[in-house]
Amino acid sequence: MNALDLVIRARRVVRGGGEQAAAIGVRDGRIVAISPYDAELDAATELRLADDEVLLPGLVDSHVHVNDPGRTEWEGFTSATKAAAAGGVTTIVDMPLNSIPPTCDVSALTLKRKTAETQAYVDVGFWGGAIPGNVPDLRPLHDAGIFGYKCFLLHSGVDEFPPLDQPQLAAAMREIASFDGLLIVHAEDAHRIDEATQPDGASYAAFLNSRPRTAENEAVQHVIDLARETGCRVHILHVSSAEVLPLLAKARADGVRISAETCPHYLSFAAEDIPDGATQYKCCPPIREAANRELLWDGLRDGTIDQIVSDHSPSTIDLKHLETGDFGTAWGGIASLQLGLSAIWTEARRRGFTLGDVIRWMAEAPADQTGLRTKGRIEVGYDADLCVLAPDETFVVDAHQLQHKNAITPYDGRTLTGVVRSTWLHGVRVDLTADPRGRLLTRGER
């Protein structure tokens, strides 16, 4: 065998759902050897992990709002991908909103890619959007390499990305099914939201009541019914209501091609603990009660929920309306891209889960869903995208020390377990002070 570029030796390597001691050999950015820890391997560079470190595959976060171009004061590709790398994430898939223009046709995708290509510190792929009137744009976006299409069933929060009504949703699903694409859905029913009590100032309880779980439950059932009718592959975004879990399980048993995700904030926080006026916790759908949170963990345990992604949806601090604490007017989104691994490991370990479980949810499943065939695993032939984690080390989150552009997150001041000590992209350690080396990804490439 020709000399390797890199060998990483670790007593704990997470792969195949478990852990093993191994030496990982890398050449030309790919993993080419997985050998016993003490195997003789000739490499230009060798790294031996410390006894308190674990080697993980780089995470894949398929739900990130970068907001660039158009709202770069909220976030941008430089800050977002630096935050990703600092948190052990080596691949992100960017949402079609809240950039201007949204990624709803090929020209917008071209602009998005041009914007990202010189800024990416990790690899970046792109979702397209399904909005009223753009059915003719769906197949061209697919052919241009997007990973699927996002839609809303109620107001998205920005006027340039309007929701689909029921006939429009059905038309989009029929078109997407015709070329076996993927539709990902923000599933809250607009009518149920309109009928609910409106959020009342600083009261978190009032905000929670304004986004009832019935809105989520009914929307998910409607998506399931249309997926059954059209044969379209669908994915339910940011599940917050545990009451949808039986619906998802039954649909899968019936052969409906449906997957689902949840997010660190739904698994970490509880409505009972959120102070009135603490709008840094506002997101849609909302963080629900502790009992509901535990049922979401049960859904991960039995596989009804496939994956955990950040739904990193940042904004400028002023849009959170901290001075009034008004949940009705504050921007609804949580910034957590850099913190997802540590936040989930903190909560997972106390419930008896392993790092293998975390990697299945946060690396393997998102890679599989998006068709990233060389991401999310430490296996021969895969990209040498890696994370070195100290799983027992704790730290206190300081929002001002994060790579996020705006220093606001509900994790500020929270003690988390699991420190990312280094992140490796294509076999090279990511240096946030150097030029970016991330690639732009297209669906199906190897």
GIQUIUR-V705630 format. One record per residue. N is the residue number from 0. RES is the residue in one small letter. OMEGA is omega as a letter, one per 30 degrees, with the letter a starting at -180 (* if undefined). NEAR is the number of other ideal C-beta (glycine too) atoms within 8 Angstrom. Layout:
n=N res=RES omega=OMEGA near=NEAR
n=N res=RES omega=OMEGA near=NEAR
//
This chain:
n=0 res=m omega=l near=5
n=1 res=n omega=a near=4
n=2 res=a omega=l near=7
n=3 res=l omega=l near=15
n=4 res=d omega=a near=10
n=5 res=l omega=l near=13
n=6 res=v omega=l near=13
n=7 res=i omega=l near=14
n=8 res=r omega=a near=12
n=9 res=a omega=l near=14
n=10 res=r omega=l near=6
n=11 res=r omega=l near=11
n=12 res=v omega=a near=12
n=13 res=v omega=l near=13
n=14 res=r omega=l near=13
n=15 res=g omega=l near=4
n=16 res=g omega=a near=6
n=17 res=g omega=l near=8
n=18 res=e omega=l near=10
n=19 res=q omega=l near=7
n=20 res=a omega=a near=8
n=21 res=a omega=l near=13
n=22 res=a omega=a near=14
n=23 res=i omega=a near=16
n=24 res=g omega=a near=14
n=25 res=v omega=l near=15
n=26 res=r omega=l near=10
n=27 res=d omega=l near=5
n=28 res=g omega=a near=9
n=29 res=r omega=l near=12
n=30 res=i omega=a near=14
n=31 res=v omega=l near=9
n=32 res=a omega=l near=11
n=33 res=i omega=a near=11
n=34 res=s omega=l near=9
n=35 res=p omega=a near=7
n=36 res=y omega=a near=10
n=37 res=d omega=a near=6
n=38 res=a omega=l near=7
n=39 res=e omega=l near=4
n=40 res=l omega=a near=10
n=41 res=d omega=a near=6
n=42 res=a omega=l near=12
n=43 res=a omega=a near=6
n=44 res=t omega=l near=7
n=45 res=e omega=l near=8
n=46 res=l omega=l near=8
n=47 res=r omega=a near=7
n=48 res=l omega=l near=13
n=49 res=a omega=a near=6
n=50 res=d omega=a near=5
n=51 res=d omega=a near=7
n=52 res=e omega=l near=12
n=53 res=v omega=l near=14
n=54 res=l omega=l near=16
n=55 res=l omega=l near=15
n=56 res=p omega=l near=16
n=57 res=g omega=a near=18
n=58 res=l omega=l near=17
n=59 res=v omega=l near=17
n=60 res=d omega=a near=17
n=61 res=s omega=a near=13
n=62 res=h omega=a near=13
n=63 res=v omega=l near=16
n=64 res=h omega=a near=14
n=65 res=v omega=l near=13
n=66 res=n omega=a near=12
n=67 res=d omega=g near=15
n=68 res=p omega=l near=8
n=69 res=g omega=l near=9
n=70 res=r omega=a near=10
n=71 res=t omega=l near=9
n=72 res=e omega=l near=5
n=73 res=w omega=l near=12
n=74 res=e omega=l near=15
n=75 res=g omega=a near=11
n=76 res=f omega=l near=12
n=77 res=t omega=a near=9
n=78 res=s omega=a near=11
n=79 res=a omega=a near=17
n=80 res=t omega=l near=16
n=81 res=k omega=l near=11
n=82 res=a omega=l near=14
n=83 res=a omega=a near=16
n=84 res=a omega=l near=16
n=85 res=a omega=l near=12
n=86 res=g omega=l near=14
n=87 res=g omega=l near=13
n=88 res=v omega=a near=16
n=89 res=t omega=l near=18
n=90 res=t omega=l near=18
n=91 res=i omega=l near=17
n=92 res=v omega=a near=16
n=93 res=d omega=l near=14
n=94 res=m omega=a near=11
n=95 res=p omega=l near=15
n=96 res=l omega=g near=13
n=97 res=n omega=l near=14
n=98 res=s omega=l near=15
n=99 res=i omega=g near=8
n=100 res=p omega=l near=9
n=101 res=p omega=a near=14
n=102 res=t omega=a near=17
n=103 res=c omega=l near=14
n=104 res=d omega=a near=10
n=105 res=v omega=l near=9
n=106 res=s omega=l near=6
n=107 res=a omega=l near=13
n=108 res=l omega=l near=14
n=109 res=t omega=l near=8
n=110 res=l omega=l near=10
n=111 res=k omega=a near=14
n=112 res=r omega=l near=10
n=113 res=k omega=l near=7
n=114 res=t omega=a near=10
n=115 res=a omega=a near=14
n=116 res=e omega=a near=8
n=117 res=t omega=a near=5
n=118 res=q omega=a near=12
n=119 res=a omega=l near=14
n=120 res=y omega=l near=14
n=121 res=v omega=l near=16
n=122 res=d omega=a near=15
n=123 res=v omega=l near=16
n=124 res=g omega=a near=16
n=125 res=f omega=l near=15
n=126 res=w omega=l near=15
n=127 res=g omega=a near=16
n=128 res=g omega=l near=14
n=129 res=a omega=a near=13
n=130 res=i omega=l near=12
n=131 res=p omega=l near=8
n=132 res=g omega=a near=4
n=133 res=n omega=l near=11
n=134 res=v omega=l near=8
n=135 res=p omega=a near=6
n=136 res=d omega=a near=11
n=137 res=l omega=a near=15
n=138 res=r omega=l near=10
n=139 res=p omega=l near=10
n=140 res=l omega=l near=15
n=141 res=h omega=a near=11
n=142 res=d omega=l near=6
n=143 res=a omega=l near=9
n=144 res=g omega=l near=9
n=145 res=i omega=a near=14
n=146 res=f omega=a near=11
n=147 res=g omega=a near=12
n=148 res=y omega=l near=17
n=149 res=k omega=l near=16
n=150 res=c omega=l near=15
n=151 res=f omega=l near=12
n=152 res=l omega=l near=14
n=153 res=l omega=a near=10
n=154 res=h omega=a near=7
n=155 res=s omega=a near=10
n=156 res=g omega=l near=8
n=157 res=v omega=a near=8
n=158 res=d omega=a near=4
n=159 res=e omega=l near=8
n=160 res=f omega=a near=13
n=161 res=p omega=a near=10
n=162 res=p omega=l near=12
n=163 res=l omega=l near=13
n=164 res=d omega=a near=7
n=165 res=q omega=l near=7
n=166 res=p omega=l near=6
n=167 res=q omega=l near=9
n=168 res=l omega=l near=14
n=169 res=a omega=l near=11
n=170 res=a omega=l near=9
n=171 res=a omega=a near=15
n=172 res=m omega=l near=14
n=173 res=r omega=l near=10
n=174 res=e omega=a near=10
n=175 res=i omega=l near=15
n=176 res=a omega=a near=12
n=177 res=s omega=l near=7
n=178 res=f omega=l near=7
n=179 res=d omega=l near=5
n=180 res=g omega=a near=12
n=181 res=l omega=l near=11
n=182 res=l omega=l near=16
n=183 res=i omega=a near=12
n=184 res=v omega=l near=14
n=185 res=h omega=a near=11
n=186 res=a omega=l near=12
n=187 res=e omega=a near=14
n=188 res=d omega=a near=14
n=189 res=a omega=a near=10
n=190 res=h omega=l near=6
n=191 res=r omega=l near=13
n=192 res=i omega=l near=13
n=193 res=d omega=a near=6
n=194 res=e omega=a near=5
n=195 res=a omega=l near=11
n=196 res=t omega=a near=7
n=197 res=q omega=l near=7
n=198 res=p omega=a near=11
n=199 res=d omega=l near=9
n=200 res=g omega=a near=10
n=201 res=a omega=a near=9
n=202 res=s omega=l near=10
n=203 res=y omega=l near=13
n=204 res=a omega=l near=7
n=205 res=a omega=l near=13
n=206 res=f omega=l near=14
n=207 res=l omega=l near=10
n=208 res=n omega=l near=9
n=209 res=s omega=l near=12
n=210 res=r omega=a near=12
n=211 res=p omega=a near=10
n=212 res=r omega=l near=10
n=213 res=t omega=l near=8
n=214 res=a omega=l near=14
n=215 res=e omega=a near=17
n=216 res=n omega=a near=12
n=217 res=e omega=l near=10
n=218 res=a omega=l near=14
n=219 res=v omega=l near=13
n=220 res=q omega=l near=9
n=221 res=h omega=l near=12
n=222 res=v omega=l near=14
n=223 res=i omega=a near=14
n=224 res=d omega=a near=8
n=225 res=l omega=l near=12
n=226 res=a omega=l near=16
n=227 res=r omega=a near=9
n=228 res=e omega=a near=7
n=229 res=t omega=a near=10
n=230 res=g omega=a near=6
n=231 res=c omega=l near=13
n=232 res=r omega=a near=12
n=233 res=v omega=l near=16
n=234 res=h omega=l near=14
n=235 res=i omega=a near=15
n=236 res=l omega=l near=12
n=237 res=h omega=l near=12
n=238 res=v omega=l near=15
n=239 res=s omega=a near=13
n=240 res=s omega=l near=11
n=241 res=a omega=a near=10
n=242 res=e omega=l near=9
n=243 res=v omega=a near=14
n=244 res=l omega=l near=14
n=245 res=p omega=l near=7
n=246 res=l omega=l near=12
n=247 res=l omega=a near=15
n=248 res=a omega=l near=9
n=249 res=k omega=a near=8
n=250 res=a omega=l near=12
n=251 res=r omega=l near=10
n=252 res=a omega=l near=6
n=253 res=d omega=l near=7
n=254 res=g omega=l near=5
n=255 res=v omega=a near=10
n=256 res=r omega=a near=9
n=257 res=i omega=l near=14
n=258 res=s omega=a near=11
n=259 res=a omega=l near=13
n=260 res=e omega=l near=17
n=261 res=t omega=a near=13
n=262 res=c omega=a near=14
n=263 res=p omega=a near=12
n=264 res=h omega=l near=13
n=265 res=y omega=a near=14
n=266 res=l omega=a near=14
n=267 res=s omega=a near=10
n=268 res=f omega=l near=11
n=269 res=a omega=a near=10
n=270 res=a omega=a near=13
n=271 res=e omega=a near=6
n=272 res=d omega=a near=6
n=273 res=i omega=a near=10
n=274 res=p omega=l near=5
n=275 res=d omega=l near=7
n=276 res=g omega=a near=8
n=277 res=a omega=a near=10
n=278 res=t omega=l near=12
n=279 res=q omega=l near=11
n=280 res=y omega=a near=12
n=281 res=k omega=l near=14
n=282 res=c omega=a near=13
n=283 res=c omega=f near=8
n=284 res=p omega=a near=11
n=285 res=p omega=l near=11
n=286 res=i omega=a near=11
n=287 res=r omega=a near=14
n=288 res=e omega=a near=8
n=289 res=a omega=a near=9
n=290 res=a omega=l near=6
n=291 res=n omega=l near=12
n=292 res=r omega=a near=13
n=293 res=e omega=l near=8
n=294 res=l omega=l near=10
n=295 res=l omega=l near=16
n=296 res=w omega=l near=11
n=297 res=d omega=l near=10
n=298 res=g omega=l near=13
n=299 res=l omega=a near=15
n=300 res=r omega=a near=7
n=301 res=d omega=l near=6
n=302 res=g omega=l near=6
n=303 res=t omega=l near=10
n=304 res=i omega=a near=14
n=305 res=d omega=a near=9
n=306 res=q omega=l near=13
n=307 res=i omega=l near=13
n=308 res=v omega=a near=13
n=309 res=s omega=a near=11
n=310 res=d omega=l near=15
n=311 res=h omega=a near=15
n=312 res=s omega=a near=11
n=313 res=p omega=l near=13
n=314 res=s omega=l near=10
n=315 res=t omega=a near=7
n=316 res=i omega=a near=9
n=317 res=d omega=a near=5
n=318 res=l omega=l near=8
n=319 res=k omega=l near=12
n=320 res=h omega=a near=12
n=321 res=l omega=a near=10
n=322 res=e omega=l near=4
n=323 res=t omega=a near=9
n=324 res=g omega=a near=13
n=325 res=d omega=l near=11
n=326 res=f omega=a near=15
n=327 res=g omega=a near=10
n=328 res=t omega=a near=6
n=329 res=a omega=l near=12
n=330 res=w omega=a near=9
n=331 res=g omega=l near=8
n=332 res=g omega=a near=12
n=333 res=i omega=l near=14
n=334 res=a omega=a near=12
n=335 res=s omega=a near=15
n=336 res=l omega=a near=16
n=337 res=q omega=a near=11
n=338 res=l omega=a near=14
n=339 res=g omega=a near=17
n=340 res=l omega=a near=16
n=341 res=s omega=a near=14
n=342 res=a omega=a near=14
n=343 res=i omega=l near=15
n=344 res=w omega=l near=15
n=345 res=t omega=a near=13
n=346 res=e omega=a near=11
n=347 res=a omega=a near=11
n=348 res=r omega=a near=10
n=349 res=r omega=l near=6
n=350 res=r omega=l near=7
n=351 res=g omega=l near=4
n=352 res=f omega=a near=9
n=353 res=t omega=l near=8
n=354 res=l omega=l near=12
n=355 res=g omega=l near=11
n=356 res=d omega=a near=11
n=357 res=v omega=l near=13
n=358 res=i omega=l near=13
n=359 res=r omega=a near=10
n=360 res=w omega=a near=13
n=361 res=m omega=l near=16
n=362 res=a omega=a near=16
n=363 res=e omega=a near=11
n=364 res=a omega=l near=13
n=365 res=p omega=l near=18
n=366 res=a omega=a near=14
n=367 res=d omega=a near=9
n=368 res=q omega=a near=12
n=369 res=t omega=l near=13
n=370 res=g omega=l near=8
n=371 res=l omega=a near=13
n=372 res=r omega=l near=7
n=373 res=t omega=a near=8
n=374 res=k omega=l near=16
n=375 res=g omega=a near=16
n=376 res=r omega=l near=10
n=377 res=i omega=a near=13
n=378 res=e omega=l near=8
n=379 res=v omega=a near=7
n=380 res=g omega=a near=7
n=381 res=y omega=l near=14
n=382 res=d omega=l near=11
n=383 res=a omega=l near=13
n=384 res=d omega=a near=13
n=385 res=l omega=l near=14
n=386 res=c omega=l near=15
n=387 res=v omega=a near=14
n=388 res=l omega=l near=16
n=389 res=a omega=a near=12
n=390 res=p omega=a near=11
n=391 res=d omega=a near=6
n=392 res=e omega=a near=9
n=393 res=t omega=l near=8
n=394 res=f omega=l near=8
n=395 res=v omega=a near=8
n=396 res=v omega=l near=13
n=397 res=d omega=a near=8
n=398 res=a omega=a near=11
n=399 res=h omega=l near=5
n=400 res=q omega=l near=4
n=401 res=l omega=l near=14
n=402 res=q omega=l near=9
n=403 res=h omega=a near=15
n=404 res=k omega=a near=9
n=405 res=n omega=a near=11
n=406 res=a omega=l near=9
n=407 res=i omega=l near=11
n=408 res=t omega=l near=14
n=409 res=p omega=l near=10
n=410 res=y omega=a near=12
n=411 res=d omega=a near=11
n=412 res=g omega=a near=6
n=413 res=r omega=l near=8
n=414 res=t omega=l near=8
n=415 res=l omega=l near=14
n=416 res=t omega=a near=11
n=417 res=g omega=a near=12
n=418 res=v omega=l near=9
n=419 res=v omega=a near=13
n=420 res=r omega=l near=7
n=421 res=s omega=l near=8
n=422 res=t omega=a near=16
n=423 res=w omega=l near=16
n=424 res=l omega=a near=15
n=425 res=h omega=l near=10
n=426 res=g omega=l near=12
n=427 res=v omega=a near=8
n=428 res=r omega=l near=6
n=429 res=v omega=l near=12
n=430 res=d omega=a near=5
n=431 res=l omega=l near=9
n=432 res=t omega=a near=3
n=433 res=a omega=l near=6
n=434 res=d omega=a near=3
n=435 res=p omega=a near=10
n=436 res=r omega=a near=10
n=437 res=g omega=l near=11
n=438 res=r omega=l near=8
n=439 res=l omega=a near=12
n=440 res=l omega=l near=11
n=441 res=t omega=a near=8
n=442 res=r omega=l near=11
n=443 res=g omega=a near=7
n=444 res=e omega=l near=6
n=445 res=r omega=* near=4
//
